[in-house]
């Protein structure tokens, strides 16, 4: 039987999460603070740990660092949808936590959508082999920060090709590694859809910008694309593209969900790009993630003559999105993540 540890100082939250996760038939254990969570995690191997951020005795961030260093376990952060919580959650992901869910009270856990999100993520994380997590942990980004970014944003420039990257669960750390690896003067604009709410994409873009060689910005409506810049799709809006009469390519933010579960959606970005760029101008990458967002777009790009890369099961934290793209015939090359980095860094 799968075992889940719920670490939270709120008895109400422990009860709410326990009732929801219990629907999966998993055995539930609880911890009232980070230190208790660490002690229990070191005594036995859990399949998933849900971890609150603010707890007495030891906070969630310190607990994640201890657990991932001594007994790697799939950890799901419990986060409020605030800018402060977003930044701390980003740090937790950098330390090896796999994903996060909205803290009960931020969203009503009785709502069907939030309940399904919790169940889907706990179920998926419970299937991750602990050995795959051992390589996820790396230094906190803020230990490498060079202070506030002073990189100037590129101004214009002809766009001959575009790099599109989609990711979900397990993706933030991979996108960071890509941003660090891409060389200065990279010839493509790089557009990223990472499934996150708005407060999180802003924090994510800021942290990436401080670590990346290239400037990284969160998208805004009507923002002009330029080669050599990374654009992170704003949470809560789809990333679309449009070509002006002048020939310049700009971002169009779509408010309507268009029937998509995720907003931003990887498929929305892929299909919009096909309306502005010729397929052979597009390089599309689909990384780790739950579900199938991006799979249909990869198929269309590949069929049109574009180049598509799917992360292989060998390294994908959750082999969902890239698996669906592969099974549907949408992957030109299926590669483990280290080879994806090398391939992208060598693009010309």
C-alpha positions as CSV (number, residue, x, y, z in Angstrom):
1,X,0.0,0.0,0.0
2,X,1.2,3.5,-0.8
3,X,2.1,5.7,2.1
4,X,1.7,9.5,2.3
5,X,3.0,11.9,5.0
6,X,1.0,15.1,5.5
7,X,3.2,17.7,7.2
8,X,1.2,20.8,8.4
9,X,0.8,22.6,11.7
10,X,-2.9,23.1,11.0
11,X,-5.1,20.2,12.3
12,X,-7.8,21.4,9.9
13,X,-5.5,21.2,6.9
14,X,-4.2,17.8,7.9
15,X,-7.8,16.6,8.2
16,X,-8.9,18.0,4.8
17,X,-5.9,16.7,2.9
18,X,-6.2,13.3,4.7
19,X,-9.8,12.9,3.6
20,X,-9.1,13.8,0.0
21,X,-5.9,11.7,-0.4
22,X,-7.6,8.9,1.5
23,X,-9.9,8.4,-1.5
24,X,-6.9,6.9,-3.3
25,X,-6.7,4.1,-0.7
26,X,-3.3,5.3,0.5
27,X,-2.2,5.0,4.1
28,X,-2.0,8.4,5.7
29,X,0.5,9.6,8.3
30,X,0.8,13.1,9.7
31,X,3.5,15.5,11.1
32,X,2.8,18.8,13.0
33,X,6.0,20.5,12.0
34,X,9.1,20.2,9.8
35,X,11.3,18.5,12.3
36,X,8.7,15.8,12.9
37,X,8.3,15.4,9.2
38,X,12.1,14.9,8.8
39,X,12.3,12.4,11.6
40,X,9.4,10.3,10.2
41,X,10.8,10.6,6.6
42,X,14.2,9.3,7.8
43,X,12.6,6.4,9.7
44,X,10.7,5.0,6.7
45,X,10.3,5.6,3.0
46,X,7.1,7.4,2.1
47,X,5.7,7.4,-1.5
48,X,4.7,11.1,-1.2
49,X,5.1,13.9,1.4
50,X,2.9,17.0,1.4
51,X,4.8,19.8,3.0
52,X,3.5,23.1,4.4
53,X,5.8,26.1,4.2
54,X,5.3,28.0,7.5
55,X,5.5,25.6,10.5
56,X,6.9,25.9,14.0
57,X,10.1,24.2,15.2
58,X,11.3,23.7,11.6
59,X,9.9,25.3,8.5
60,X,9.0,23.4,5.3
61,X,12.0,24.7,3.3
62,X,14.5,23.4,5.8
63,X,12.6,20.1,6.0
64,X,12.7,19.7,2.2
65,X,16.5,20.3,2.2
66,X,17.1,17.8,5.0
67,X,14.8,15.1,3.5
68,X,16.1,15.5,-0.1
69,X,19.7,15.3,1.2
70,X,19.2,12.2,3.3
71,X,16.2,10.3,1.9
72,X,15.0,11.6,-1.4
73,X,11.2,11.4,-1.5
74,X,8.6,13.0,-3.9
75,X,7.5,16.1,-2.0
76,X,4.4,18.2,-2.8
77,X,4.5,21.7,-1.4
78,X,1.4,23.2,0.1
79,X,1.5,26.9,-0.9
80,X,-0.7,30.0,-0.6
81,X,-1.2,31.9,-3.9
82,X,0.8,34.9,-2.8
83,X,4.0,36.5,-4.2
84,X,5.9,35.7,-0.9
85,X,4.8,32.1,-0.9
86,X,5.6,31.8,-4.6
87,X,9.2,32.8,-4.1
88,X,9.6,30.3,-1.2
89,X,7.9,27.6,-3.2
90,X,10.4,28.2,-6.0
91,X,13.2,27.7,-3.5
92,X,11.6,24.4,-2.4
93,X,11.4,23.2,-6.0
94,X,15.1,24.1,-6.5
95,X,15.9,22.0,-3.4
96,X,14.2,19.0,-5.0
97,X,10.4,19.3,-4.2
98,X,8.6,18.1,-7.2
99,X,5.4,20.2,-7.3
100,X,2.9,22.2,-5.3
101,X,-0.8,22.5,-4.6
102,X,-2.9,25.4,-3.4
103,X,-3.2,25.6,0.4
104,X,-6.7,24.8,1.7
105,X,-8.2,28.2,2.4
106,X,-6.5,29.7,-0.7
107,X,-8.9,27.7,-2.8
108,X,-11.9,25.8,-1.4
109,X,-10.7,22.2,-1.2
110,X,-14.3,21.1,-1.6
111,X,-14.3,22.4,-5.1
112,X,-14.1,19.6,-7.7
113,X,-11.2,21.2,-9.6
114,X,-9.0,21.7,-6.6
115,X,-9.8,18.2,-5.3
116,X,-9.0,16.6,-8.6
117,X,-5.7,18.6,-8.8
118,X,-4.7,17.2,-5.4
119,X,-5.6,13.6,-6.3
120,X,-3.9,13.8,-9.7
121,X,-0.7,15.1,-8.3
122,X,-0.5,12.8,-5.3
123,X,-1.3,9.8,-7.6
124,X,1.4,10.8,-10.1
125,X,4.1,11.6,-7.6
126,X,3.5,8.3,-5.8
127,X,4.8,6.6,-9.0
128,X,8.1,8.4,-9.1
129,X,11.1,6.2,-8.1
130,X,13.1,7.8,-5.3
131,X,16.3,7.1,-7.3
132,X,15.1,9.5,-10.0
133,X,14.9,12.3,-7.4
134,X,18.5,12.0,-6.2
135,X,19.8,14.1,-9.1
136,X,17.1,16.8,-8.8
137,X,18.6,18.6,-5.8
138,X,20.9,21.5,-6.5
139,X,22.0,24.7,-4.8
140,X,19.4,27.3,-4.2
141,X,19.2,29.8,-7.0
142,X,19.6,32.7,-4.6
143,X,23.1,31.4,-3.7
144,X,24.1,32.0,-7.3
145,X,22.2,35.2,-7.8
146,X,24.3,38.1,-9.1
147,X,22.0,40.7,-7.6
148,X,19.4,42.5,-9.6
149,X,19.6,41.8,-13.3
150,X,21.4,44.3,-15.3
151,X,21.1,42.5,-18.6
152,X,19.5,44.8,-21.3
153,X,16.5,43.4,-23.2
154,X,17.2,42.9,-26.9
155,X,15.5,45.4,-29.1
156,X,14.0,43.9,-32.2
157,X,16.0,41.9,-34.7
158,X,14.8,39.5,-37.4
159,X,13.2,36.3,-36.2
160,X,14.1,33.4,-38.4
161,X,13.3,30.6,-35.9
162,X,11.6,30.3,-32.5
163,X,12.2,27.9,-29.6
164,X,9.0,26.8,-27.7
165,X,9.2,24.9,-24.5
166,X,6.4,23.3,-22.5
167,X,6.6,21.7,-19.1
168,X,4.5,21.0,-16.0
169,X,5.3,18.8,-12.9
170,X,9.0,18.7,-12.4
171,X,9.7,21.3,-15.0
172,X,11.0,24.5,-13.2
173,X,14.4,23.1,-12.5
174,X,14.8,21.8,-16.0
175,X,13.8,25.2,-17.5
176,X,16.4,26.9,-15.2
177,X,19.1,24.5,-16.5
178,X,18.2,25.3,-20.1
179,X,18.3,29.1,-19.4
180,X,21.7,28.7,-17.9
181,X,23.0,26.6,-20.8
182,X,21.8,28.8,-23.7
183,X,24.7,31.0,-24.9
184,X,24.7,34.7,-24.9
185,X,23.5,36.0,-28.3
186,X,21.3,32.9,-28.8
187,X,19.7,33.4,-32.2
188,X,16.1,32.4,-31.3
189,X,13.4,34.0,-29.1
190,X,12.6,31.3,-26.4
191,X,9.0,31.0,-25.2
192,X,8.2,28.9,-22.2
193,X,4.9,27.6,-20.9
194,X,5.2,26.2,-17.4
195,X,1.9,25.3,-15.7
196,X,1.8,27.9,-12.9
197,X,-0.7,30.5,-11.5
198,X,0.1,34.2,-12.2
199,X,1.8,34.9,-8.8
200,X,4.2,32.1,-9.5
201,X,5.2,32.9,-13.1
202,X,6.3,36.4,-12.0
203,X,8.5,35.0,-9.3
204,X,9.8,32.2,-11.6
205,X,10.8,34.6,-14.4
206,X,12.6,36.9,-11.9
207,X,14.6,34.0,-10.4
208,X,15.4,32.7,-13.8
209,X,16.6,36.1,-15.0
210,X,19.1,36.3,-12.2
211,X,20.6,32.9,-13.0
212,X,20.4,32.9,-16.8
213,X,22.9,34.2,-19.3
214,X,20.0,35.5,-21.4
215,X,17.4,38.0,-20.1
216,X,14.3,36.4,-18.9
217,X,10.9,38.2,-18.7
218,X,7.3,37.4,-17.9
219,X,5.1,38.0,-21.0
220,X,2.8,41.0,-21.3
221,X,0.2,41.7,-23.9
222,X,1.6,43.3,-27.1
223,X,5.2,42.6,-26.0
224,X,7.5,42.4,-29.0
225,X,9.6,39.2,-29.4
226,X,13.3,39.4,-30.0
227,X,16.0,36.8,-30.5
228,X,18.2,36.2,-27.5
229,X,15.5,36.6,-24.9
230,X,13.5,34.1,-22.8
231,X,9.7,34.8,-22.4
232,X,7.8,33.0,-19.6
233,X,4.1,32.8,-20.2
234,X,2.1,34.7,-17.6
235,X,-0.1,32.5,-15.4
236,X,-3.8,32.7,-15.9
237,X,-3.5,33.7,-19.6
238,X,-2.7,31.7,-22.8
239,X,0.4,32.7,-24.7
240,X,-0.5,33.5,-28.3
241,X,1.4,35.2,-31.1
242,X,0.5,37.8,-33.8
243,X,2.4,39.4,-36.7
244,X,2.0,43.1,-37.1
245,X,1.9,44.8,-40.5
246,X,5.5,45.9,-39.9
247,X,6.4,42.2,-39.7
248,X,7.2,42.3,-36.0
249,X,6.0,39.3,-33.9
250,X,4.2,40.2,-30.7
251,X,2.7,38.4,-27.7
252,X,-1.1,38.2,-27.5
253,X,-2.5,37.2,-24.2
254,X,-5.7,35.2,-24.4
255,X,-8.1,35.6,-21.4
256,X,-10.5,32.8,-22.4
257,X,-9.6,29.3,-21.3
258,X,-10.8,27.9,-24.6
259,X,-11.7,24.6,-22.9
260,X,-8.2,24.0,-21.6
261,X,-7.6,22.7,-18.1
262,X,-4.3,24.6,-17.8
263,X,-3.9,28.3,-18.5
264,X,-1.4,28.9,-19.9
265,X,-1.6,25.8,-22.1
266,X,1.3,24.4,-24.0
267,X,-1.0,23.4,-26.9
268,X,-2.4,26.9,-27.1
269,X,1.2,28.2,-27.6
270,X,2.1,25.6,-30.1
271,X,-1.0,26.0,-32.3
272,X,-0.8,29.8,-32.1
273,X,2.8,29.7,-33.3
274,X,1.7,27.6,-36.3
275,X,-0.5,30.5,-37.3
276,X,2.4,33.0,-37.4
277,X,5.5,30.9,-38.2
278,X,6.1,28.4,-40.9
279,X,6.5,24.9,-39.2
280,X,10.1,24.6,-40.3
281,X,10.8,27.8,-38.3
282,X,9.7,26.1,-35.1
283,X,11.7,24.0,-32.6
284,X,9.3,22.6,-30.0
285,X,10.3,20.9,-26.8
286,X,8.0,19.0,-24.4
287,X,9.3,18.1,-21.0
288,X,8.1,16.3,-17.9
289,X,4.5,16.8,-16.8
290,X,1.1,15.2,-15.9
291,X,-1.4,14.7,-18.7
292,X,-1.2,15.4,-22.4
293,X,-1.0,19.2,-22.8
294,X,1.2,19.9,-25.8
295,X,1.0,16.5,-27.4
296,X,-1.4,17.5,-30.2
297,X,0.5,20.7,-30.9
298,X,3.7,18.6,-31.2
299,X,2.0,16.4,-33.8
300,X,0.9,19.3,-35.9
301,X,4.4,21.0,-35.8
302,X,6.2,17.8,-36.7
303,X,3.7,16.9,-39.5
304,X,4.3,20.4,-41.0
305,X,8.0,20.0,-41.0
306,X,9.0,21.5,-37.7
307,X,11.6,19.9,-35.3
308,X,10.2,18.5,-32.1
309,X,11.9,17.1,-29.0
310,X,10.3,15.0,-26.3
311,X,11.9,14.2,-23.0
312,X,12.4,10.4,-22.6
313,X,11.1,8.3,-19.8
314,X,14.7,7.8,-18.6
315,X,14.8,11.3,-17.1
316,X,11.3,12.6,-17.0
317,X,10.1,13.1,-13.4
318,X,6.5,12.4,-14.7
319,X,6.5,10.7,-18.1
320,X,3.0,12.0,-19.1
321,X,3.1,14.9,-21.6
322,X,6.1,13.8,-23.5
323,X,4.9,10.2,-23.6
324,X,1.6,11.2,-25.1
325,X,3.4,13.3,-27.8
326,X,5.6,10.3,-28.6
327,X,2.7,7.8,-28.8
328,X,0.8,10.2,-31.1
329,X,3.7,10.5,-33.5
330,X,4.6,14.1,-32.5
331,X,8.3,13.6,-31.5
332,X,11.2,14.0,-34.0
333,X,13.7,13.1,-31.3
334,X,13.1,11.5,-27.9
335,X,16.1,12.4,-25.7
336,X,17.1,12.2,-22.0
337,X,17.3,15.7,-20.5
338,X,21.1,16.2,-20.6
339,X,21.0,15.5,-24.4
340,X,18.1,18.0,-24.8
341,X,20.3,20.7,-23.2
342,X,23.2,20.0,-25.5
343,X,20.9,19.9,-28.5
344,X,19.3,23.3,-27.7
345,X,22.6,25.0,-26.8
346,X,23.9,24.0,-30.2
347,X,21.0,25.4,-32.2
348,X,21.9,27.9,-34.9
